Amino acid sequence: MSLLTLATTTPIGQAWRTLSVVSLASMLTGLGGSSMNVALPEIARHTGADATAAGWILLGFQLTTTVLMVVLGRLADLFGRRRMYLLGLGVYTFAALLAGFSPNAWVIVALRVVQAAGAAMLLTNSAALVSDAFPRERLGEGMGVYVASFSIAGLIGPTLGGFLAESLGWRWVFWFNVPIGVACLIWGALVLRAPAPGDRDRGLDLPGSLLVLVTLGGLLLALSEFTRLGWSHPIVVSGLVAAVAGLPLFLARERRAAHPVVDLGLFRDRAFAFGTLASFLNAVARMGMVFLVALYFQAVRGDDPVQAGLKVLPLAVAAMTASVVSGFLQRLLTARTLAVGGAAATTCGLLVMLAVMSTDVPYPAVALGLVLIGLGSGVFLPSNTTAILDGLPSDRLGIVNAMRLMLQNTGNVVGTALVLSILTAPLPAALHQQVFAGTLGRLSGGAVEQLVTGYRYALAAMAAISVLTVLACLARRRAT
């Protein structure tokens, strides 16, 4: 039997083929996000987006993905994971095609919400597909490559987004997704096996899902709008009330629900609780870094999108390398130990960025901080995921993956909203649009200094949260 035949007929061969589909789809969604981080100022300028619309191009996508993830995971159990995965690819690709024809920023926001529904179908199934395909002793390798696919997207995306926005126009920031999405859809249809549908008795917790939307949506609305409107504005107050009132209602609902969105019983295991807490805190701490740095070079230093995209590459290169290596390092060190080391490296990178932040910081200092953050993230993500999944029975992998991703994406949403709010806090509301358009550097030096102060506040908050990530990882080790 040839090596090729062996690779494609053995279980491990099918596992790597499944991983190839998942990784390609992950690169697709990762490219969409990382290119958007750099191209957002160009999109804002050409569509006349104000600070609110520009922020919701990012935040609307993340909020929708988070809210829909667990619900779509349940639907995948009912109607088949393969079918849901391919449908997600189709929805994501078609929404990207339409977004390129958008007449204004708010139409882009609406189509990004549709894209987010497709992305949720992909993300909620990706880790479960990898977990089901790989034997437990090889799961670290599979997770390492899976996470590395996002890092590769992070490596290519900023430069690609800057080049497309600068050379071909902002519409191509969306249209480049189409050929990749079509190719991925064809490959997935050929490679993914059609498993039997899940248990038809499993139901959906629609009231719980609605409470997630109300609670998280209210918090996000308050965080994103308070710098523009002030804490006393009715919109901000309403968002905070929804978040505060919705949380206890959600918890009460989940204790009674037959098929809860979040299985609260899992959190009685302290190791699992601290592991998911670390995942949430790490997402909050690191989520805004590519956007922050790319925006810094455009709004403060006056770089064009291509130059800004090139300058964030060290983070993606380091993350990609560390993600691949981490799976093999798990043969020498436990996943929990590697997660602690990764969180500590991320913290050191954020502290470096905080220490050197100024209007004229030398680029090598910024690159050092980015490399440390990239190495830390690349080690932490696959290691922490493996640590959470390790030892779970097969019939629990789906729900645990869905919960892990929901909490991680919640961290992404909260982190982005927090960064956007803190970053612009020192500036007058009238200048917020110039920040997101990347044109603030053309104004007075005083405004730029105020923005740099906002950067220091944001980095200090992210570093503090990253310290809490390290403490959560250490607590997980003691609990284990």
N, C-alpha and C positions, 0 to 999 in steps of 0.2 A: 504494500500500500504506500502510495507517495505521501510525502510530508504535507502537501497541499490538501490531499483527500483526508488525511488524519486530522488536520487542523480544522477542517470544516464539518467533520462528522462527529468528533468527540465532544463531550459536554464542555470542556474548557475552550475548544475551538468555537463552539456556538456562543460561549460567554464573551469571547473577544469580538465576535461579529456583532453581537448585541451592543457591546460597549462602543463599537465604531459608529453605530447609528446614534446612540445616546450622546456621544462626544460631539458628533457633527451637529446635531440639533442644539446642543449646549453652546457650541461655538456660534451658531446662528443667533441665538438670543443674546449671548454675551457680546457679540459684535454690535448688535443693535443698541445695547445699553452703553457700551464704552465709546462708540462713535458719537452717540448723542451727547455725552458729557462734554466733548470737545466742540461739537458743531452747534450746540445750543445758542451761543452768542450770535452766530451767523443766521440761524433760523429766526431768532428774536428780532434781529435787525430787518430782515427781509419781509417778515410777516407783521411787523409793528407790534409785537407782543409786549405787554407791560410785564412788570415783575411777577404779578400773580399768575398770568398765563404761562410765562416761561417756567416758573416753578412747578406748575401743575403738569407740564409736559413730562417732567420727571416723576413727580409725586403721584399723579393719577395712575400711571402705569404700575408703580410699586404697590399702591393701595389696592387696586383691583386684583392684582396677582395674589396678594396676601389673603384677601377676603374669599376669593373663589377657590383657593388651592385645595382645602380639605373637602369642600363640597364636590369638586370635580374628581377628587380621589375616590370618594364614595361611588360616584357615577361610573368610574373606571372599573371598580369592583363588580358593579352590577352588569355593565354592558361590554366589558372586555378592555384590558389595558392597551392592547395593540390598536384597537379601533379608536380609542380616545387619544392615543399618542399621534396617530396619523391625522386625525381631525384637528388636533392642536397645530400641527405643522401647516395644514391648509389654511386655517383661520389666521395664524400669525403672518403667513406670506401674503395672503390676499389683502389684509389690513395694511400691510406695508406698501403694497402697490397703490391702494387708494390714498394713503397718507401723502404720497408724493404729489397728488393732484389737489391738495388742500388749499382753499382760497385764503384762509386766515389761521391764526394760532389756535383758536378754540376748536376748530374742526380737527386740527392735529391732535388736541387733547382727547377729543371724542374717539378718534381712530386709534390712538394709543391705548385707550381703554379696551377697545376690541382686540388689539394686539395682545394686551395683557391677559385676556381670556384664553387666547391660544397659548401664550407662554405658561399660564397656570396648568393647562392640560399637559404640557411637556414636563415642567419642573416637578409636578406632583408624582409623575410616573417614572422619572429618570432614575432617581436613587433606588426605587423599588425594583426596577428592571435590572439594574446592576447587582443589587443585593440578591435577587432571586437567581441570577445567572451564574454568579461566582460561588465556588465552594468557600466556606468560612475562612479557611487558612489562606486563601488567595484574595480575600475581600479587600485587604489593605491596598494591594496592587491595583485592583480595579477602581477603587475609590480615588487613588492617587492620580490615575490617568484621567478619570472623569473630572476631577477638580482642575487638573491641568488644562483641560479643554477651555475652561473659563479664562484661565490665565493666558492661553494663546490668543483668545479673543481680546483680552485686555492688552496684549502686546500689539496686535494688529489694529484693533479698533480705533484708538485715539489718532494714530497717524492716518488711517483710512478715512475717518470722519473729517479730519482737518483737510485732507487732500480733496475729498469730494466736495465739501462745502466751499473751499476756496477756488477750485478749478472747474468743477462741473455744475455747481449750484447746490443749494440746500436740499432740493427735491431728491437728489441722488443719495442723500443720507438714508432715505427710506427705500429707494428703488434698488439699491445694490442687494438688499435682502432677497429679492424675488428669485433670481437664478439659483442662489444658494438654497433657498427654501424648496424650490422645485426639485433640485438634485437630491436633497435630503429626503423628500417625500418619496421619490422613486426608490432610493436605496432602502428606506425603511419598509416599504411595501414588499420588497424582495427578501429582506433579511429577517425581520421580526416574525417570530412564530405566533400563531393565533392560539392563545391558551383558552381553556374553557372559561366561560363567564363565571363570575363570583356567585356566592350564595344569594339567591333572589330574595331571601327574607331580610337582608340587610337594608335598612332605611336611611333616610336623610334627616338630619336635624335642621329643618328650615328655620324655626324660631331662633335657634342658637346661631346659625349663620347670619341672620338678620341682626342679631345683637352684636356680633363681631363687626359688622359694617357700621352700626351706629356708634359703638364704643371707639373703635379704632379710627373711623372717619371723623368723629368729633375731636379726638385728640390731635389728629393730623391737621384738621382745619384750624384749630386754635394755635398750634405751633407755627403754622405757615403764615398766618395772617396777623399775629399780634404785633410784629414790628411795623407793619404798615398801618394798622387800624388802632392799635393800643389795646391794653388788657380790658378796658371797660366797654369796648364796642360790643353791641348785641351779638354779632356773628361770632366773635371770639368767646364771649360768655356762654353762648349756646353750645359751642363745641366742647367747652370744658364741662358744662353741665351734662351733656350727652355722654362724655367719657366717664365722669364720676358716677353718674346714675346707672350707666349701662354695665359697668364692670360687676357690681354685686348681683344684678339681674342675670347676667351671663353665667356667673358661677352657680347661682341657684338653679338655673335652667339645666346646666350640664350635670348637676348631681341627680336630677330626676329623669333626664333624657334616656330613652332606650338605646339610641345610637348617637352619642354625643359628638359634637365637633371636636372637642378636646377630652380625651379620657383622663379625668383628673386622678383616677386611681393609680396611674403610672407614676405620679409625682410622689407617692409614698416611698418609692425607692429613692433614697437620698443621692445615690450615685447618678441615677438618671436625671433627677431634678437639677443637680449642680451641673451636669453635662449640658443640658438644654439651656440653663441659665447662662453658661459660658458662651454657648453658640449665639444667644440673643445679644449679650453684651459685646462680643467681638464684632458682630454685624453693625451695631450702633457705632462702635469706635472707628471702624475702618471704612464704612460705606462711602463716605463723602470724599475720600482722599483724591481719587483721580479727578473728580469734578473740581475740588478745591484747587488743586495744583494747576490744572489746565486753565481755570478761570483766573488764577493769580497771574500767570504769564501773559494772559490777554488783557485783563483789566488793569493790572498794576505795571507790568513791564512793557505793554504795547506790542506783544508778539502777535503774529497772525495764527490762525487755527492750525496750520501745518507745523509751525515751529513749536507751538504749545503741545501738540500731539507727540512730537518727537521727544520732548523733554520729560514726559511721563513714562517713557518706555522702560527705564530701569526697574520700576515697580513690577510691571508685567513679566519682564524677563526673569527676575528673581522669584516671583511667585510660581511661574511655570516650572522652573528648574526644581524648586523646593517641593512642589506638589508631586512630581514624578518620583523624586528621590525618597520622599517620605514613606511611600508604600514599601519600599525595600528596606528602609531603616527600621520598620516595624518588626523585622526578623531579628533585630539586635536589641531594640528598646520597646517598651510597651507603648501602645497608642496613647495612653493617659500621660505618660512622661513626655512624649513628643508634643502633646497638646499644651502642656505647661511651658515648654521651651518656645513653642511658636507664639504663644500669647505674650511671653516676656520679650521676644524680639520685636513684635509689633509695638509694644509699649516703648521700647528704646527708640525705635524709629520715630514715633510721634513726639517724644521728648527732644530728639535732635531737631526735628522740624520746628518745634516751639522755640528752642534756644536760638536758632539762626534766623527766624522770620523777621524780615525787614523789607524796605523798598528796594534795596540793592544787594540782597543776599547772593553770594557767589553760587553758581549753579552746582559745583561739586558738593557743596554742603547739602543742597536740596536732594541731589542724587543719592547721597549716603543715607539720608532719612528714608527715601523711597525704597532703596534696596533692603533696608532692615524691615520696613513694613511689608514688602513683598515676600521676603524670606519667612517672616513670621506667619503671614496669612497662608502661604503655600504649605507650610508644615501643619498649621493648626487645623485648617478645614478638613482635609482627609483624615487626619489622626483623630480629631474629635468626633467626626462622623462614625468612624470605625469603632471608637470606644463606646458610643451610644448604642450601636447596633450589636456589638459583640455579646454573644450568649443569648440573644433573643430567639424564641422559637419562630419558625417560618411564618406561622399564621399571625404573628404580631408585627412583622416587618413593615407591612403596608401602613398601619395606623401610626406606628412610631415615626416612620419616614415623613408622613404627612404632617404630624405634629412638629417634628424638628424643622421642617421647611417653613411651616407657618410661623413659628417663633423666630426663625432666622430672618424671614422676609419682613416680619413685624419690626425686627431690629433695623433692617434696611430702611423701612419707611420712617421710623422714629429718628434714625440717625440722619437721614437726608433732611427731614423737616427741621431737626435741631440745628444742623449745620447752616442751612439757609437762613434760619431765624437769627442765630448768633452772629453770623458773618455780616449781615447788613444792619445789626442793631446800632452801631455807633454812627451810622450815616443818616442824614435826613431822608425822609420817605421819598422826596422828589428825585433823589439820585439812585434809587434802587434799580430802576430800569436800565441806567447806564452800566451798573455792575453786571447784570445778566447779558447785556449786549456786548460786554467786553470793551466798552469805549470810555470807561472812567479815567483811564490813564491820560486821555487827551484834555481832561479838565484840570482844575487847580491842584497843586501839590497837597493842599490841606485835605481835600477829599480822599486822595490816595492814602495819606497817612491814617485817616479814619478807617479806611477799608483794611489796612494792614493791622490796625488795632483789633478789628473784627476777626481777622485771621488768627491773631494770638488768642483771643477768647475761645474761638472754635477749636483750635488745636489743644488748648489746655483742657477743655471739656472732654475731648476725645481721648486724651492721655489719661485723665482720671478714670474714665469708663474702662479703658484698657487695663488699668491696674486692677479694677474689680474683676475683669476677666481672669487674670492670673490667680487671684484669690479664689474664684469659683473653681478653677481647675485644681488647685491645691486641695480645696475642700472635697472635691470629688475623689481625689486619690485617697484621702483619709477615710472617706465613707466606704470606699471599696475595700 
